[in-house]
Amino acid sequence: MTKGPGAERGAGLAAVSSAILAMSRHLEVRDVLKTIVASARELLDAEYAALGVPDDHGGFAQFVVDGVSEEQWKAIGPLPRQHGILAAMLRNATPERLGDVRKDPRFEGWPAAHPDMADFLGMPVADGDEILGAIFLANKRCPRPTGGCNFTAEDEALLGMLAQHAAIALTNARLYERSRELTIAGERARLAHELHDAVSQKLFSLRLTAQAATALVDRDPVRAKDELQQVTRLAAEAADELRAAVVELRPAALDEDGLIATLRTQVQVLDRAHSAKVTFAAHGLRALPAAQEEALLRVAQEALHNALRHADAQRVDVTLVRHRQGVVLRVADDGRGFDPGAVRRAGRHLGLVSMRDRASGVGGTLTVESAPGKGTAVEMEVPGG
């Protein structure tokens, strides 16, 4: 039974809806760009797809492709410049639908390793008057009669609809990244302030104790020895504060090392810097979206900070385990614990509000179990990508 135009249009809209949902699941700009490209290629059944975000110097700040292998992409060479059809589309913010891109007078050729392309559909991605980028599709997959198989007006309309939502997703991702940068800057300022206060106090006590020991060396050697032992202890505490603060101030290497390696390294350094035993274990994990890994790392850091600085814990265990399609982070300590209800009533939060915000911001949940004298367990679950 042949499908009518209404059925085909309904299927197309359903595909657009699925693509929009896929875009909305990501917060990182790079993840959003890759999802847009893959969604556009699948939606219009094209062999190749690309999305370019222009810079201010005639090139592209970001250029994402789909349908080209990593080896092919490396062989193609440098990113394209804004010239020919690409430049016209970005400059005029108008769609381009061509039966054979190679026959267009604006076509200026491509590198030797570039795949051969014929039918072409390009769509600007714009937010008001600002052109954020452009989606390019080539080689529509369908039986090719003589003269080629071209993208249709309906294809152009569907891609235009996708581009409108892509602009929203890309704008939201940029705002999220900017917000995260400001949050990280704020955290670094807070940690620097803590470092200044904690180390200044330790050094002040160290200086006074050393002066007292100097005054007692001749008059009371036994007491002088006690004071010098105190100097040793204070110096060790100051060193601990410095090491811990340096770890927290150092940017996390998530992009290069991933969540597990980054968290394991931080736990190892904290274990050396503090008298408490700090352990880490991970089981059955797979890669997560960048935003979720960022949130898990920050929640782990906040929970570790509370356990090591405020709870007088002797042991802190950090675990990451796979749960269904997602991941569960657990940070448990044997410290003094607290009454969560009393903390809320007193208006103190111990970072709980920010941790819950981070969890909910990536579609996750956060639970805290604690009681006076019973330690604390912070657990965060994210659904995965």
C-alpha positions, -999 to 999 in steps of 0.1 A, spaced: 0 0 0 14 33 -11 17 60 16 0 93 8 16 128 12 -1 132 46 15 100 59 49 110 46 46 145 61 35 130 95 66 107 94 88 136 87 74 157 115 78 127 139 115 125 128 119 162 134 104 158 169 128 129 176 157 150 164 147 180 186 144 157 217 179 144 209 193 179 208 177 189 240 195 161 259 229 178 256 243 209 272 278 210 258 282 230 225 303 202 209 277 176 218 249 197 205 267 203 172 273 166 167 237 158 175 224 184 150 245 170 122 237 134 129 200 142 132 199 162 99 217 135 80 193 108 93 162 130 89 168 136 52 186 104 44 218 120 31 251 104 26 271 133 41 263 161 66 283 189 81 277 219 103 301 249 104 302 276 131 320 307 115 346 327 132 354 364 125 384 357 103 370 340 72 372 305 86 352 282 109 356 282 147 340 247 147 332 223 119 315 189 126 309 162 100 289 130 98 293 103 72 330 108 68 354 84 87 381 98 109 408 87 84 390 104 55 386 136 76 423 137 84 432 131 48 410 160 36 432 185 55 425 219 70 391 232 78 373 249 48 373 286 45 342 308 41 342 310 3 320 302 -27 286 287 -18 293 285 19 302 322 21 271 332 2 249 312 24 264 325 56 264 361 43 229 362 30 213 337 55 194 320 27 190 283 20 207 267 -10 193 237 -28 213 226 -58 209 196 -82 247 194 -86 269 216 -65 298 211 -89 280 229 -117 273 260 -97 294 290 -108 303 297 -72 318 262 -68 356 265 -62 365 228 -59 376 207 -29 407 188 -17 418 156 -35 407 134 -6 373 151 -3 344 127 -12 326 134 -44 293 152 -39 265 162 -63 231 172 -49 234 197 -21 212 213 5 224 241 28 205 258 56 217 287 78 212 283 116 202 318 128 192 334 161 174 365 149 199 385 128 228 365 141 240 337 120 252 309 143 263 285 116 250 265 87 240 229 80 252 213 48 238 180 34 250 162 2 241 131 -18 205 122 -9 201 85 -7 175 72 -31 173 54 -64 192 76 -88 175 80 -122 193 97 -150 202 132 -140 206 124 -103 184 124 -72 178 158 -57 167 171 -23 131 183 -25 112 214 -14 98 193 15 134 183 25 142 220 26 112 227 48 121 199 72 157 211 74 145 247 80 124 235 109 153 215 123 176 245 119 152 268 139 153 244 169 191 238 164 195 276 169 177 273 202 197 243 213 230 259 203 221 292 220 211 273 252 244 253 251 264 285 248 246 301 277 251 269 297 289 269 290 291 306 299 272 300 331 295 271 339 326 292 333 312 318 357 304 291 383 339 276 380 354 311 384 332 317 415 343 284 429 380 292 423 375 325 440 359 308 470 386 283 472 413 310 470 396 328 498 395 296 519 431 290 511 441 325 522 421 322 555 432 287 564 469 290 556 471 325 571 458 313 604 481 283 604 512 304 596 502 330 622 500 302 648 532 287 635 550 320 639 538 326 675 546 290 685 581 293 671 586 326 690 575 309 722 599 280 716 628 304 710 621 322 743 619 289 763 651 272 748 674 284 776 648 288 805 627 256 801 641 232 775 613 206 781 585 232 773 606 244 743 606 209 730 568 207 733 564 240 715 587 228 687 566 196 683 536 219 679 555 239 652 560 206 634 523 198 636 512 232 624 536 231 595 522 198 584 486 211 587 495 241 566 511 219 540 479 197 539 458 228 534 480 239 505 480 206 488 443 201 490 436 237 478 460 232 448 441 200 438 408 218 439 420 249 421 436 229 393 413 226 363 400 191 360 413 172 330 380 157 320 384 164 283 417 146 281 415 119 308 378 113 314 358 111 346 373 80 361 410 89 356 404 125 368 385 115 399 410 87 407 439 112 405 422 137 428 413 110 453 449 98 454 463 133 460 437 139 488 446 106 504 482 117 505 474 152 517 450 142 546 453 119 576 420 103 566 421 72 543 404 82 509 396 54 484 382 52 449 366 24 430 347 22 396 328 -7 381 313 -14 347 312 22 335 309 36 300 314 71 286 288 97 296 278 130 281 303 157 290 278 177 311 270 147 332 307 139 338 313 175 348 283 174 373 295 141 388 330 154 393 318 186 410 294 168 433 322 144 443 346 173 450 320 191 472 312 159 491 349 152 496 354 188 508 327 184 534 340 150 546 377 161 549 373 196 561 342 195 583 333 160 593 366 148 609 363 116 589 389 89 593 378 72 561 361 84 529 351 60 501 342 72 466 326 47 442 312 50 407 290 21 395 269 15 364 231 14 371 209 5 342 219 29 315 233 55 339 258 59 367 256 62 405 282 82 424 285 75 462 308 94 486 305 79 521 325 89 552 326 78 588 327 113 602 306 131 628 276 133 606 247 157 610 210 161 612 199 171 576 166 186 590 184 207 616 209 220 589 179 231 568 162 248 597 194 266 606 198 279 571 231 261 566 234 239 535 270 224 535 269 227 497 237 205 495 218 231 474 245 234 448 250 196 446 212 191 441 212 219 415 241 202 396 223 168 397 190 181 385 207 202 358 217 170 340 185 151 347 199 133 378 189 129 414 208 135 447 202 119 481 220 125 514 219 101 543 234 113 576 229 114 614 249 127 643 278 103 649 268 80 620 288 95 591 274 108 558 266 92 524 260 114 494 246 96 464 240 110 429 225 91 400 224 103 364 205 85 336 233 84 310 232 96 275 
